[in-house]
Amino acid sequence: MAVRAQSVSYVKSHLAQVIAEVRDGGGPMIVTQNGSTAAIIQDPESYERTQQAMAMLKLVAMADEDVRKGRTHTHGEVFAAARNRLAARQKANA
């Protein structure tokens, strides 16, 4: 899918058509002003997927930093802590 580019003046005069094309699977549209990119028009579903992908990448980067700084636990440590919490909760409710 080729990304299309249109000027601000074109988009202003054809906004309904541009929105329909983008929404109907035409892909994002770059809006230019004085020859430079000024904005990008994208359908809501694609935008949401992009935001979700960015959030996942941020989580991966945070996890990578935790690993580099040694802020990790083994599976055994995590499950032992969970078992201890569950046992404490069961004891409190008994």
LUMLO-956446 format. One record per residue (C-alpha): residue number from 1; residue in one letter; x, y, z. Coordinates in nm, 4 decimals, always signed. Layout:
<sites>
<site pos="NUM" code="a" u="X" v="Y" w="Z"/>
...
</sites>
This chain:
<sites>
<site pos="1" code="m" u="+0.0000" v="+0.0000" w="+0.0000"/>
<site pos="2" code="a" u="+0.1553" v="+0.3255" w="-0.1104"/>
<site pos="3" code="v" u="+0.1325" v="+0.6187" w="+0.1256"/>
<site pos="4" code="r" u="-0.0209" v="+0.9143" w="-0.0526"/>
<site pos="5" code="a" u="+0.0629" v="+1.2779" w="+0.0037"/>
<site pos="6" code="q" u="-0.1633" v="+1.5758" w="-0.0519"/>
<site pos="7" code="s" u="-0.1325" v="+1.9436" w="+0.0255"/>
<site pos="8" code="v" u="-0.3226" v="+2.1124" w="+0.3061"/>
<site pos="9" code="s" u="-0.5274" v="+2.3072" w="+0.0540"/>
<site pos="10" code="y" u="-0.6318" v="+1.9851" w="-0.1253"/>
<site pos="11" code="v" u="-0.7255" v="+1.8178" w="+0.2033"/>
<site pos="12" code="k" u="-0.9251" v="+2.1224" w="+0.3159"/>
<site pos="13" code="s" u="-1.1280" v="+2.1284" w="-0.0031"/>
<site pos="14" code="h" u="-1.1756" v="+1.7478" w="-0.0208"/>
<site pos="15" code="l" u="-1.1860" v="+1.6505" w="+0.3467"/>
<site pos="16" code="a" u="-1.4915" v="+1.4224" w="+0.3295"/>
<site pos="17" code="q" u="-1.3423" v="+1.2348" w="+0.0337"/>
<site pos="18" code="v" u="-1.0016" v="+1.2038" w="+0.2036"/>
<site pos="19" code="i" u="-1.1601" v="+1.0666" w="+0.5216"/>
<site pos="20" code="a" u="-1.3653" v="+0.8169" w="+0.3231"/>
<site pos="21" code="e" u="-1.0574" v="+0.6947" w="+0.1334"/>
<site pos="22" code="v" u="-0.8519" v="+0.6550" w="+0.4502"/>
<site pos="23" code="r" u="-1.1372" v="+0.4843" w="+0.6368"/>
<site pos="24" code="d" u="-1.2101" v="+0.2485" w="+0.3475"/>
<site pos="25" code="g" u="-0.8616" v="+0.0997" w="+0.3472"/>
<site pos="26" code="g" u="-0.6742" v="+0.3459" w="+0.1304"/>
<site pos="27" code="g" u="-0.4019" v="+0.3723" w="+0.3917"/>
<site pos="28" code="p" u="-0.2724" v="+0.6786" w="+0.5694"/>
<site pos="29" code="m" u="-0.2360" v="+1.0109" w="+0.3939"/>
<site pos="30" code="i" u="+0.0492" v="+1.2533" w="+0.4487"/>
<site pos="31" code="v" u="-0.0639" v="+1.6145" w="+0.4550"/>
<site pos="32" code="t" u="+0.2005" v="+1.8571" w="+0.3336"/>
<site pos="33" code="q" u="+0.2355" v="+2.2281" w="+0.3911"/>
<site pos="34" code="n" u="+0.4917" v="+2.4264" w="+0.1944"/>
<site pos="35" code="g" u="+0.6423" v="+2.0969" w="+0.0741"/>
<site pos="36" code="s" u="+0.6993" v="+1.9539" w="+0.4237"/>
<site pos="37" code="t" u="+0.4998" v="+1.6943" w="+0.6138"/>
<site pos="38" code="a" u="+0.2546" v="+1.8720" w="+0.8425"/>
<site pos="39" code="a" u="+0.0282" v="+1.5850" w="+0.9530"/>
<site pos="40" code="i" u="-0.0776" v="+1.2303" w="+0.8815"/>
<site pos="41" code="i" u="-0.4393" v="+1.1218" w="+0.8505"/>
<site pos="42" code="q" u="-0.4914" v="+0.7613" w="+0.9608"/>
<site pos="43" code="d" u="-0.7988" v="+0.5454" w="+1.0236"/>
<site pos="44" code="p" u="-0.8838" v="+0.4807" w="+1.3915"/>
<site pos="45" code="e" u="-0.8145" v="+0.1050" w="+1.3816"/>
<site pos="46" code="s" u="-0.4645" v="+0.1514" w="+1.2383"/>
<site pos="47" code="y" u="-0.3957" v="+0.4275" w="+1.4874"/>
<site pos="48" code="e" u="-0.5015" v="+0.2026" w="+1.7763"/>
<site pos="49" code="r" u="-0.2804" v="-0.0820" w="+1.6481"/>
<site pos="50" code="t" u="+0.0112" v="+0.1601" w="+1.6253"/>
<site pos="51" code="q" u="-0.0482" v="+0.2795" w="+1.9816"/>
<site pos="52" code="q" u="-0.0668" v="-0.0792" w="+2.1095"/>
<site pos="53" code="a" u="+0.2547" v="-0.1692" w="+1.9285"/>
<site pos="54" code="m" u="+0.4295" v="+0.1339" w="+2.0779"/>
<site pos="55" code="a" u="+0.3104" v="+0.0355" w="+2.4265"/>
<site pos="56" code="m" u="+0.4445" v="-0.3181" w="+2.3775"/>
<site pos="57" code="l" u="+0.7800" v="-0.1842" w="+2.2576"/>
<site pos="58" code="k" u="+0.7989" v="+0.0397" w="+2.5634"/>
<site pos="59" code="l" u="+0.7339" v="-0.2611" w="+2.7899"/>
<site pos="60" code="v" u="+1.0063" v="-0.4581" w="+2.6111"/>
<site pos="61" code="a" u="+1.2499" v="-0.1689" w="+2.6559"/>
<site pos="62" code="m" u="+1.1631" v="-0.1452" w="+3.0259"/>
<site pos="63" code="a" u="+1.2117" v="-0.5207" w="+3.0676"/>
<site pos="64" code="d" u="+1.5453" v="-0.5040" w="+2.8867"/>
<site pos="65" code="e" u="+1.6595" v="-0.2312" w="+3.1248"/>
<site pos="66" code="d" u="+1.5517" v="-0.4423" w="+3.4239"/>
<site pos="67" code="v" u="+1.7563" v="-0.7350" w="+3.2917"/>
<site pos="68" code="r" u="+2.0620" v="-0.5139" w="+3.2333"/>
<site pos="69" code="k" u="+2.0364" v="-0.3765" w="+3.5884"/>
<site pos="70" code="g" u="+1.9875" v="-0.7200" w="+3.7433"/>
<site pos="71" code="r" u="+1.6330" v="-0.6513" w="+3.8594"/>
<site pos="72" code="t" u="+1.5129" v="-1.0040" w="+3.7873"/>
<site pos="73" code="h" u="+1.3813" v="-1.3072" w="+3.9766"/>
<site pos="74" code="t" u="+1.3850" v="-1.6744" w="+3.8885"/>
<site pos="75" code="h" u="+1.0632" v="-1.8624" w="+3.8194"/>
<site pos="76" code="g" u="+1.1169" v="-2.0493" w="+4.1439"/>
<site pos="77" code="e" u="+1.1372" v="-1.7254" w="+4.3429"/>
<site pos="78" code="v" u="+0.8224" v="-1.5863" w="+4.1832"/>
<site pos="79" code="f" u="+0.6179" v="-1.9027" w="+4.2372"/>
<site pos="80" code="a" u="+0.7438" v="-1.9434" w="+4.5943"/>
<site pos="81" code="a" u="+0.6385" v="-1.5871" w="+4.6742"/>
<site pos="82" code="a" u="+0.2972" v="-1.6489" w="+4.5162"/>
<site pos="83" code="r" u="+0.2524" v="-1.9717" w="+4.7158"/>
<site pos="84" code="n" u="+0.3484" v="-1.7887" w="+5.0365"/>
<site pos="85" code="r" u="+0.0988" v="-1.5100" w="+4.9693"/>
<site pos="86" code="l" u="-0.1769" v="-1.7603" w="+4.8890"/>
<site pos="87" code="a" u="-0.1037" v="-1.9584" w="+5.2062"/>
<site pos="88" code="a" u="-0.1082" v="-1.6390" w="+5.4155"/>
<site pos="89" code="r" u="-0.4403" v="-1.5320" w="+5.2628"/>
<site pos="90" code="q" u="-0.5933" v="-1.8755" w="+5.3201"/>
<site pos="91" code="k" u="-0.4709" v="-1.8732" w="+5.6811"/>
<site pos="92" code="a" u="-0.6191" v="-1.5250" w="+5.7374"/>
<site pos="93" code="n" u="-0.9555" v="-1.6340" w="+5.5959"/>
<site pos="94" code="a" u="-0.9691" v="-1.9538" w="+5.8034"/>
</sites>
